[in-house]
């Protein structure tokens, strides 16, 4: 069996992020022969949360599993939608009673792939322990999936690195999200775990973490609350492409980060396929 490539698309911010996601996902899949696509969507609706309609569109763009984080509850109706749609997941270490699921298992051909979503606690909400929650999920599998990928949505670099060391040899990849700044520390451990502290952001780079600079600067300068809105210029899509060997306990064999502007010259698998914009307003 040949290698199994997964693309993990960084935090999608607002309508600009959704637009470049709609235009580039299938192009990147075709160019790199990607078998499975994950995207973090917790900022997809105006920078805060996601709506059910937006989530449905994201699936139509070619995303197989949507992960999230601390903003997942910011839009009405998403909890009920997550109860019906297992492919969109929230951090598994939210306490018992939170809507939705914290992991998703899919079968692609002969390969089973599990995606686990966790959230850090350092400088964030004091929810359940992500380390012990990961243990519980891994112990719950009757048969170990061929590939296991963890989205660690966390503020502190140390907490992300600690989780990677803790799960090394038990999962295939730990991918960090939340800070919207792509790090240059992608690596593969001796035991085959792919790691990056943060995959970055999909959205406007002429911004402060995807938001307009003026109001964000005013917050720092005055200490007063300001309404943030999504920036629109210099839009890019970021993430990593990871190659796994399903026949050898899902060990990662390569990891490559990317940060790309819109490129409609990249071919599609079906050149007649129409890919529409996200459509609705933020």
C-alpha angles and dihedrals in degrees: 000000000000124000120289116229124206126187118207112197117207126241108310110224121202130304095323089055092047091049096054089043089056092050103039108034098080092039091056091045091054095043094051100031092241118189100189134022130203126184132183106227106173092117098040098110107066090316095302124081130319135263124228091248092053091048091053090051092050089056089050090055089064104270113142099190131019120207127191145177144199095338096053093105096050096100128061118250099021095107093056091045092052089054088062100035115060094184093073111067138183130208106299093217094069106118123269111286098041112130122255133013136295099216141030131203122202135178118221110183105306094341126094115204127188124199117199123191119205134169129213124234102208107106088351139080118320097238129143121312112278092206095055091040089056089051091052094050094047090048090051095064111102088198120022111246115241092240128024120190124186124202104205106196103195145136101218121073089207093058092051093048091046091054091050091053091044093053098036109131092017102067134032101229143005112202119187123219139170107065095076091217114109114229126214097221102098110152146155119228125224087258093054103260116147114213141180124167094220132358092205128223143312107215142052115353093187086078146066103273090328096312130106111277100226100064092038091053091047089057090057095041099046106020087228124130114259129184109248122215133186119269119227111199132093094015117194140171118227137185146101136278113214126191117209135189105222092188093061103053092286094291115178115241101181140010125191127180123211139189112185140173121224110294114179091175090077108102126244125223086240107033091195094057114117116219113195131208119255086263106194123087122254 
